[in-house]
Amino acid sequence: MKRIMLYALIGATGLTLTACKDGKPPFNEIPDFVQGDINQTSYDGITDDLLTAGLGASGLASPSAPAFADPLNPTAAELRRLAIYNNYRALVDTALGGGYGTFFGPQVGASGDGLIPGDEVIAFMAVPGTDVPVTVMAQVPESFDPERPCMVTAPSSGSRGIYGAIGTAGEWGLKKGCAVVYTDKGTGTGSHNLATNTAQRIDGTLTSAEEAVQFRTDLTEQQRATFDSNWPDRFAWKHAHSKANPEADWGLHVLQSIEFGFYVLNEKFGRELGNGETLLTIKPKNTLVIASSVSNGGGSSVRAAEQDTRGLIDGVAVSEPNVNPEVDHDFTIRQGEGPVITEHSRSLLDYTTALAVYQGCANQAPVIRDTAPLNAAFNPPAIGENICNSLANKGLVTGATLDDRATDALRILNEEFGIQPEQNLPAINPAPDQGDRIVFADNQLRIPE
């Protein structure tokens, strides 16, 4: 009956609706992946704001972190302010003379100290296969123009929380008048104090009650008490102890954050039809959506673009995305006149493991030992020799002498794992500049030195 009345109302007002693929008219609805309450806070841009939590550019640059009035009972606003302060400074150099305030920073291209008024909407969401909550948030600046809508994704970098990309994709998007959609990708804080049985609400405040929190272990009360008795004063963390694999869904988290962003925008700017229904007016087809962020956040946005079958994303602008492409051995890689690399495109875990195993020995190779004056200080020969001997005993390097074994370890890193000679410990004079052309010929990707 409700929808029939709405159809009559639409007909009477002369509006024409185009049905969605499922046959339903395009009404705004809370995405089904949202869990629990949706919390909204408006910031005036004077006492508090979206980008700096009221600290302004000068407060973010201060070496003194914002303090709590009561350190044992910080408020949600105080926790948010500290989170923004720490996350901003973690990725943005605010030191004097480094370009902050001149080339980048909240105050650049903005009035005053760069405070940005607007609305912040935050909720928990889930993905299929797990009920471990993921945090999602949308920030809508007052400068957002519904006639020219734009949206920027800002998934957190590393294992940071919901404000992890505030100083990178967040700042750029907000200053351009775009809505910014964030997700912690199932990482972030989410600590469970096993001694006190307290966990963090979505706003960071603590509770021991059975209510929605960022993470709480599935231990029974007896199991928790027994564990605390045997190993007191321990914490469990969502990313490490939830038994979920959030990284597998990072692309989906970003896509869902975009859907959440459209829901928030239409709640604010959509056409109200009465009876609590809102007509969608801001849609993917009329909104510029840029998938962005850095590091793991950038990698998440790349994954989202790969998985986007609905045309949500218009472009990708990321920095140092951490991605592991599928290995394709149909081509080889050769830099300059260096060796041809066939076993390329390994995972980050493979590269870090190889360095951990071989570098201590490789640093004793004559080409490094004899050209790097500080090598002995950082890589004592006695320790390096022990590492080389151990590798030789395990059959991981060959050679009868220390020099032979160290040289073989260096060869393995350079030739089998593709660690370039320029990345070895000593400063090696590079070859004459050959430009940055990439040549693909004879089934080889040739990268000039």
N, C-alpha and C positions, 0 to 999 in steps of 0.2 A: 504494500500500500504506500509506503514511504517513497519508493522509487517512482511509482505511478504518478503520485502528486508532483514529484520533481519534474517528470517528463511534461506534465501539463504546464507547470510553471515555466519550463524552458520554452515550450511552444508559445505560450502567451507573451513571452518577452521577445520572441523572434530570434532566439539563439539557435544555432545549428551545431549539433554535437556529432563528432565522428567517433564511432564505436571503436574500442580497443580490440586487439586481436582475440581476446576472450569473449567478445560480445558485450562487455560492460561499458557504459559511458565513462569518460576519463575523470572520475572523481578522485580527489586526493585521499589516500589511505595510508595509515602507518604501515611501513614495510613489515612483512610477517617475520623477519629475522630479528626485529627489535624485541628485547626482553625487558619487562618491567616498566618503570616510569621513565618519562622523558622530561628532563629538567632544563628549564630555560632561565637565563639571567641576562638582564640588560645593563650595559655599562654606558655611563654618560660621557666618557672621554675626558673627564675633568678630575674626578676623584679615583676613577678606575677605568680600565679600558681593555680592549681585546688583545692588543699586541704586547704591552709592557706591564699589565696588571697594576697600572697607576704609578709605576716607577719612572716612566718616561725614559728617554734616551740617556739622560744623565744618571738616573738610578741604575740602569742596566750596566753602565760603564763603571759604577762605583765598585771598588774592591771589597767593600763590606756588604755581605748578603743581608737582605731584609730580616729583621729579628721578629720573634714571636713575643707578644705581650706576656703570655704564660707559656713557657717552653714545654710544660707537661701537658698542656691542653690547647694546642694551636687551633685556630678557627679554620673553616674551609677556605675563607678568603686569604688568610695568611699562608696556608699550604699552597694554594694556587699561585700566589705571588712568588713564593720561593721556587716553585717548580718552573715557572716561566723564567725567572732570573737565572737559575742554573742551566736550564736547557738552552736558553738563548746564548749565554756565554760559552757553553760547551762547543758550539759550532761557529760562533762569530767572534772575531778578534776585536775586542773593544779597547785595546791599549791605545794610548795617545800616540799619534803619528803613524798608525797602521792603516789609515784610510777610514776609520769609523768616524762618522759625522761629516765626512767630506764626499766619499764615494758610495757609502752604504750606511745603513742605520735608520732607526725610526724617524729621526728628525730630517733626513735628506728628502727633499721634495715634499715636505709636509710643514705644517704650521706648528709653532711652539716646540714642545719636546717630543712630538710624534705620537701623542696618545690618540687612539682610534676608537670612537664610540660605535656601539652596535650591539647585536644580540649574540649570545653564545648558548648553543643547545647541545646537550650531552646525554648519552644513553648507553646501555649495554646492548650488544647484539651477539648472535651466535651463528655458526655455520653448521651445515649438515655433518653429523657424525660425532659431535661433541657438544656438551652443554657448558663448557668452560667459557665464561664471558669474555668478550672482546669489547674494548671501549671505542665508541665512535662519537665524533663531535663535529658540529658545523658552526662556523663563525660567519655572521652576516654583518658587514660594516654598514653604517648609515649611508655611506656613499654608493651602495649597491643600486644600480639602475635596472629596474625590472623590464625596461624597454630594450636594454642591451645587456642581457644577463651573461655572466661569466662565472666559472667555477674553477678552482685549483685544488688538486688533491695534495695532502701533506701527511702521508704515512710517516711514522716515526723512524728515525735512523737507528741503527744498532738495535739495542734492546730497550730503548727509551720508552717513556710513557706517552700519554696523549699529547703533551706539548713538545714532543721531541723535535718537531720540524717547525716550531714557531718562528725561529730566526732565519729560516731559509725560505722554503716555499710559502710559509705563513705570512711573513712580512711582505714579500713581493705581491702576493695575491690581495692582501688586505689594502695595501697602498694603491693598488690598481682598481679598487672598488669591487673586487670579486668576492664571492662567497668562498670560504676555504673549508674543505672537509678533511678532517683528521681521523686517523685510527692508530691505536697502539699496536695493531697487528697481533694481539694476543700475547704481547711481551710486557713491557712496562714494569711497574712495581708489583702490585698484587701480592704483598707479603702476608703470611699467616704466622703470627707469633705463637709457637706451640707451647710456650710456658704459660702465657696468660690467656690463650685461646682468643686473641683479638685479631681482627682482619680489617682491611681498609674498604670503606664505602667508595662509591664512585668519585666522591669529592676529596678523598684522602683521609678523612677522619676515621677514627677507630671505633669498632664495635665488637662486642662479644655475643650479641644477640643473633638469632637466626633470621637474618635479613640479607638482602642482595649486597654482595661484596665483590671485590675484584677477584679474589681467590680465597678459597678455604679448602684444606685437604679433605679427603674422604675418610679420614680416620674416625673410628668410633671414639667416644669419650674415654673408654677404657684403654684403647690403643694409644691415644694421645697421651694420657696420663702415664702409661707404662714407658712410652718413648721419652717423655720429659724426665721421668725418674732416672732412666739410664743415661740419657744425653741431655742434660738441662740447658736452658737458654738457647734453644735452636729456633731458626726461622725456616719456613718452607716458602718457596717462591713460585709464582705462577708459571714463568717460562721454564723453570727447571723441574718442577715437581707436579705439574698438573696432569701428567700422563698423556697430554695432548701434543700434537706436532703442529704448532701454529704456522711454522714456516711453509708447510705444504699448502696453506690456504691464504698466503699473503696477497696474491692477486685478487682472490675473491673478497678479501677484507676491503681492498681499495674499491672494487666495483660496488660493494654494498655501501661503502661510505658515500659514494656518488649518489646512489639511490636515496640514501638518508638525506643528503643535501637537497635533492629535488623535493623531497617531502617537506623539509623545513622551509624552503623557499616558497612553496605553494601554500603552506599554512599562513605565511606572512603576506604573500602578494597574490595568491590565487583569487578567483572571483567567487565570492560567497553566494550560494544559491538559496540559503535558508535551510531550516531543519538540520543544521550542523554539517551540511555538505558543502564542499569547496570544489570548484571546477579547476582542473589543471590548466594553468596558463604558461608556466615556465617548464619547458620540456627539453629533452636532448636536442631536438631538431632546431630549436631557436636559441640554444645556449652554447657558448664556447666553453668547452671543458678541457683543461690542460692537466695531464697527469704529471706530477712533479715530485720533488724531494731529492735527498742525497743518500748515498750508501745503501743500506738495506731498504730504506724507504724508497730510494730511486729504483732499486731492483723490484720492489713490490709494485711500483707504478708501471714498470716495463711488463711485468707479468700480467697486470690488469689489462694492459693494451692488447697483449697476446690473446687473452681470454675473453675479450669484449666482443660478444656476438650480437649485441643490441645497439651498437652505434652510440654508446655513451660518451666515448672519449674522442676528441678531435685531434689532439696532438700530445706528444710526450716531450718534456723538457726536464731532464734529470742530470745529476752530476755523480760521477763515480759509482754507478749502480753496481751492486754486488749481485751478479748473475752467473749461473753455471749453464751455458748452452749445451745442448746435446752434442756429443762428440761426433765429428764427421771426419773420417780419415781419408776421404776422397781427395784431399789436397794436403800438401805439406807447406811448411813455412820456412823461409830462409831470409835472414837479415844480412844484407851486404854480401860478403864472401864467406860468411860464417857457415856452420854445418847445417845441413837440411834436417829439420825437426819433423818427425813423423808422429811422435807421441805427444801431441799438443792438446790444448783445451782440457787439461785436467781440472779437477775440482780444487777449490781453495784449500781444502783439507789435505789433499795430496801434496800441494806445493809447500805448505807450512810443515808438514811431516817430513818431507825430503830435506828441507833446510835444517830442521831440528836434528835429523840423523847425521847429515853429511857436513854441515858447515863448520862445525868445530874442528874437524879433520882438514877440510878444504882450506881453512885459513892458514894452515901450515905449509901450503904449497909454495915453492920458491918464488913463483911469479907474484905472490902476495907478500910473503915474508920479507923478501928483499926490496920491496918497493913501498911498503907501508910502514913508516917509522913508528907509529903507535900500535902496530899490530901486536907486538909482544906484550904490551901493557894490558890490552883487552883480551888477548888470546894467548895465555901463558903456554910456552912450548911443551912443558911437561904434561899439561892437561890435554893439549892437542895430540901429543904422541899417544897418550893412553886411549883417546877416542879412536885414533887411526888403528892402533893395535886391536882394539875391540872389534872394529869393523872388519879388519882383515881376518880375525879369528872366526867371524860369522860368515865369511865369504862375500861380504858386501863391497869390498874394494880389493884390488890386486896390487902386487908390488912387494919387493923384498925389503925396501928401506922406507923410512918416514917420508922422504921426498916423493918416492914413487907412489905410496899410498895416498898422500895428500893430493898429489897431482891427479890421481884417478878419481878421488872424491870430487875435486873441482870439475873434472871432465863430466862426471855424472850429472852434476847440477847444471852445467852449461849446455851440454849436448843432449842429454836424455830428458831433462826437465825444462830446457829452454830458458834458463836464467842467463840473461845476457852478460857478456864480459864487463860491460859498463856498470853492472850491478854488483860485481865482485868488490871486496873490501877496499883495495887500493884505487886511487884515482888514475885511470888509464886514459891517455890522450885519445880523444875520439878521432875517427877518420874525418877527412875533409868533408865539409857540408855538401851533401848530395840532394838537399831538398827533402820534402816530406811526401814525395810521390810514392804511391803503392802500386806495384806492377804485378799483374796476374798473368803468368805465362808458363807454358809447359807444365800445367797442373800444379804450379807452385805459387804461393803468395809471397812475393818478394818485397821486403821492406828495406829501403836504403838505410844505411847507417847514418 
